[in-house]
């Protein structure tokens, strides 16, 4: 067990962005675990990445996340939404896709066994 300050990063990214980020993190020597997940709004494939890091490495990883997981605008058919409601059929809806959500958590104890 290390006595330095440890952080747990939970990174939720679009599946199409996550593999590039995963490659970049592992190439830089950061440990990372990939878990498949699904987003709630668009119900598209996401990836949740878990990484236990020294606190001083967090900013470096955040730079990688910003470079590889850029948000973008996409148009999707209204019928593809989980709740089309009163939206007119046939009109595509502009939505934000991509990007990432990152949680940085303090870790009381971190052991690699």
N, C-alpha and C positions, 0 to 999 in steps of 0.2 A: 504494500500500500504506500502511496506517495503522500508526503506531508504537505505538498504544495496545494494551492487552491485549485479545485477541480470544478468543471462545469459540464452539464449535459445539454447538448444541443438537440432539439427535436425540430427537424426541417421537413415541412410538408410542401412538396413541389409537384408540378404536373409531370406525368410519366415521361412525356417527350423531352423534358428538360433535365430530369433527375439523373439519367445515366451519364450525361456530360459532367454534371456536378460530382457524381460518385467517382468517376474516373479522375477528375482533377484533385479531389480530396485524397484519394488513395495514392496518387502520384506524388503528392506533397507529404505523404507519410502520416496522414491523419486517419485514425481508426474510424470506420463507419459501417453500420449495419443497415441494410435495405429491407423495408417491409412494404408490401403492396397494400394500398388502401384505396378508398373511393370517396370522391368529393360529394358533399351533400346537395349542393345547388344544381350543378350540371350532371351529376352522377357519372362523372368521367373518372378514368383511372388516375390515381395519384400515387406518389411514393412517399413514404415516411422514412426519413433517414435519422438514425440515432448515432450520436458521436460523443464519447466522453473525452474531454480535452482539458489541457491546462488552461487556466483563465486567460493567459496572455496570447493564446492561439485563436481565441474567439473572433477577434477583428479580422484576422487573415481569412478565416472561413467565411465570414460575412461578405467579404469582398468577392470571394468565389461565388457565393450564392447570388449576389447582385449581377455578376457577369454572366452566369449561366442560366438564370431563371428570370428572364425579363418578362414583365407583363405585356400582353398584346390584346388587341381588340379582334374579336371574331364575330361572325354572323351565324346564328343557328336558327333553324326553323322553329316556330313557336310550338309546333306539335311535339318537338323533342324535349320541351320543358316538362318538369314534373307537375306543374300546375298551370296549364295554359290559360285558364280562367276566361276573362272577357277580351283577351287580345285577339285582334283580327287574324284569321287563318291566312296563310300565304305570305304574310309579311315577316321577313327574317328579323330577328332581334339582335341588336349589338350587345355583346357581353364581354367582360374582362376575363381573359384566360391567361394561363401561365403565371409567372411570378412565383413567390414562395411565402410561406408563413414560417417564421423561425421563433422558437421558444428557447430562451437561455435560462437554464435552471441551476441554482446552486446545488452542489452535490456534497453531501456530508461525508460520504465514503465511496471510494471507487477502487475496485480490485480487479485485476486481470488474472484469472486463474487458468 
